[in-house]
Amino acid sequence: MNPVHLAFLYWPDVRPLTLTLIDEALQLAMRLHPEALYTVSFLQAAPVEGDGWALPGQPWQERLEGSERLFLLAEEPPELAPELATALRQLARHGGLLGAVGAGLYPLAQLGLLDGHRVALHWRWQDDFSERFPLVGATNHLFEWDRERLTACGGLAVLDMLLAMLTRDHGAELAGAIAEELVLERIREGGERQRVPLRNRLGAAHPKVTQAVLLMEANIEEPLTTDAIAQHVCVSRRQLERIFKQFLNRVPSQFYLELRLNRARQLLQQTSTSIIQIGLSCGFSSGPHFSSAYRNFFGVTPREDRNLSRAAATGEVGGGLGEHG
């Protein structure tokens, strides 16, 4: 078998941890699986200066040919040099997989190479990116694999992205073995949402709204009434409903329901807990009540959603390397 050539083109602000995770995961894959053959190149998109970590790789030589899978990595939106823009366009024309981690999406988006694709974007850049690139479907998922585009939001999600790639290449057993070697609690699916800090999710919300949401998150299994929440945060029910409507465009009970349903979906996709038990643990009084609320919000029943998630995880949805969602 011929090895697959992976290239990681990074800007100087990239975190050393990101490069270390990439190298460690791929080296483990090749050690644990005789058919996992990869050649790995780390390329510097701009000169790396300073007395910090000695980052791996060499300056790119204005050529990207031969990279079957190229990933761009950056922590902040980088400047795109004309020579690199030309090389990226040429590589895209020749096919192959293009990917990005963190703000490495920006150069690809500037060139129109992400138009019509779903991409995973760090929560810090959601508003800016969506405004600048309306033709790109930016999500707050950990990673997205849409046809020949594979993107991760950044941080530890780069490891989840690589494990998904290794699963597609060589099976889930290899990804599981790497996770065990690295003592990972579990392998996360791409569709899992980033844990966005409460202050960022709510923006400049009223402090009473923040207090109320924290109470809701702490009482998922046995939901509090709106009156009880209002009493806890020392406002009247009417005032609480008014400020929720003003800052979140929904009443407290609606926001609370969505919070519980999103938690239920997370459990459905990440655990093997029974559907009825998940419903009860998220504050629903019965199976039919849970199923009805779930279908009204997500458009599918809990069972249908779980089956779709499992099919996607095993590669039964779509075909070929580039159709992984």
MOZICOR-V873723 format. One record per helix or strand. SS is the DSSP state (helix for helix, strand for strand). FROM is the first residue (numbers start at 1). TO is the last residue. If there is no record, write none. Layout:
SS/FROM/TO ; SS/FROM/TO
This chain:
strand/4/10 ; helix/16/32 ; strand/38/44 ; strand/58/59 ; strand/69/74 ; helix/82/93 ; strand/97/102 ; helix/105/110 ; strand/118/120 ; helix/123/132 ; strand/137/139 ; strand/141/141 ; strand/143/146 ; strand/149/152 ; helix/157/170 ; helix/172/181 ; strand/193/193 ; helix/198/202 ; helix/207/218 ; helix/226/232 ; helix/237/248 ; helix/252/270 ; helix/275/281 ; helix/287/298 ; helix/302/313 ; helix/321/323
